[in-house]
Amino acid sequence: MNTHLHVTAWVLAVILFIVVVVLHKSGKAKGAKIVQMILRLDYLLILYSGGTLLAAYFSGPQMGEAIFKGLAGIWAIFAMEMISLKMGREEATKSWWIQLAIAIILTLILGFGRLGFGFLP
C-alpha cells in the first residue's frame, strides 16, 4: 500500500511542478505561487511515504541502495523547488534542470530496477 501512495504522490508532484513551470512562463506569478504551495504539501506526503518504504529496507541486504535512493529522491525534490524559486525570480535554472534529470533517473532506476518491493498488494 505504501508503494502505491508513494508513486501516486510523486506523479502528482510532477504534474504540479509542470503546472508551476507553465504558470511562471506565462507570467502568472500569483497562480504559480498557489500551486507551488500545494506542491510543497505534496513533498511532505512524498517524504512520509518514502520514509515508510525506507524503514522497510533497514533490516535487509539492500539497505545501502535504499538509503541512496532516498537521498536521490530528496535531491530531486530540492532541484524542483530550486527551479520553481529561481523561475519566480527570473534567474538561470539550467544547472538545476540538469540536476533534476540526473536525480530522477537515479531514483527511477533504483526504485523500479534495483529495489525489490515494487508494487506488492
C-alpha positions as CSV (number, residue, x, y, z in Angstrom):
1,M,0.0,0.0,0.0
2,N,2.8,2.4,0.8
3,T,4.3,1.9,-2.6
4,H,1.1,3.0,-4.3
5,L,0.8,6.0,-2.1
6,H,4.4,7.0,-2.8
7,V,4.1,6.6,-6.6
8,T,0.8,8.5,-6.6
9,A,2.4,11.3,-4.6
10,W,5.4,11.7,-6.9
11,V,3.3,11.5,-10.0
12,L,1.1,14.3,-8.6
13,A,4.2,16.2,-7.8
14,V,5.5,16.0,-11.4
15,I,2.1,17.2,-12.6
16,L,2.0,20.1,-10.2
17,F,5.6,21.0,-11.0
18,I,4.8,21.2,-14.7
19,V,1.8,23.5,-13.9
20,V,4.1,25.7,-11.8
21,V,6.6,26.0,-14.7
22,V,3.9,26.7,-17.2
23,L,2.4,29.4,-15.0
24,H,5.8,31.0,-14.4
25,K,6.5,31.0,-18.1
26,S,3.1,32.6,-18.9
27,G,3.7,35.4,-16.3
28,K,1.0,34.3,-13.8
29,A,3.1,34.6,-10.6
30,K,0.2,34.5,-8.2
31,G,-1.2,31.3,-9.7
32,A,2.3,29.8,-9.7
33,K,2.8,30.6,-6.0
34,I,-0.5,29.0,-5.1
35,V,0.3,25.8,-7.0
36,Q,3.8,25.8,-5.5
37,M,2.4,25.8,-2.0
38,I,0.2,22.8,-2.9
39,L,3.3,21.2,-4.4
40,R,5.2,21.7,-1.1
41,L,2.4,19.9,0.8
42,D,2.8,17.1,-1.7
43,Y,6.5,17.0,-1.0
44,L,5.6,16.2,2.7
45,L,3.5,13.3,1.5
46,I,6.4,12.0,-0.7
47,L,8.8,12.3,2.3
48,Y,6.4,10.5,4.6
49,S,5.6,7.6,2.2
50,G,9.2,7.3,1.1
51,G,10.3,7.2,4.7
52,T,8.0,4.3,5.5
53,L,9.3,2.5,2.5
54,L,12.9,3.2,3.5
55,A,12.2,1.8,7.0
56,A,11.1,-1.5,5.5
57,Y,14.6,-1.9,3.9
58,F,16.6,-1.3,7.2
59,S,16.8,-5.0,8.1
60,G,17.6,-6.3,4.6
61,P,20.6,-6.5,2.4
62,Q,19.6,-3.6,0.2
63,M,19.7,-1.0,2.9
64,G,22.5,0.9,1.3
65,E,20.8,1.2,-2.1
66,A,17.5,2.2,-0.4
67,I,19.3,5.0,1.5
68,F,21.0,6.2,-1.7
69,K,17.6,6.1,-3.5
70,G,16.1,8.2,-0.6
71,L,18.9,10.7,-1.0
72,A,18.4,10.9,-4.7
73,G,14.7,11.5,-4.2
74,I,15.4,14.3,-1.7
75,W,17.8,15.7,-4.3
76,A,15.0,15.6,-6.9
77,I,12.6,17.4,-4.6
78,F,15.3,20.1,-3.8
79,A,16.0,20.6,-7.5
80,M,12.3,21.0,-8.3
81,E,12.0,23.6,-5.5
82,M,15.1,25.5,-6.7
83,I,13.8,25.6,-10.2
84,S,10.4,26.9,-9.0
85,L,12.1,29.6,-6.9
86,K,14.6,30.7,-9.5
87,M,11.9,30.9,-12.2
88,G,9.9,33.2,-9.9
89,R,13.0,35.4,-9.5
90,E,13.8,35.2,-13.3
91,E,17.2,33.7,-12.6
92,A,19.0,31.0,-14.6
93,T,17.8,27.4,-14.0
94,K,19.8,25.3,-16.5
95,S,22.1,23.7,-13.9
96,W,19.0,22.8,-11.7
97,W,17.3,21.2,-14.7
98,I,20.3,19.0,-15.3
99,Q,20.5,18.1,-11.6
100,L,16.7,17.3,-11.7
101,A,17.2,15.0,-14.7
102,I,20.1,13.1,-13.0
103,A,18.2,12.8,-9.7
104,I,15.0,11.5,-11.3
105,I,16.9,9.0,-13.5
106,L,18.8,7.6,-10.4
107,T,15.7,7.5,-8.4
108,L,13.7,5.6,-11.0
109,I,16.5,3.1,-11.8
110,L,16.9,2.3,-8.1
111,G,13.2,2.4,-7.3
112,F,11.9,0.2,-10.1
113,G,15.0,-1.6,-11.3
114,R,17.1,-2.5,-8.2
115,L,15.0,-2.5,-5.1
116,G,12.8,-5.5,-4.5
117,F,9.5,-4.3,-3.1
118,G,8.0,-2.9,-6.2
119,F,4.2,-3.0,-6.2
120,L,3.2,-5.5,-3.6
121,P,-0.5,-6.0,-3.0
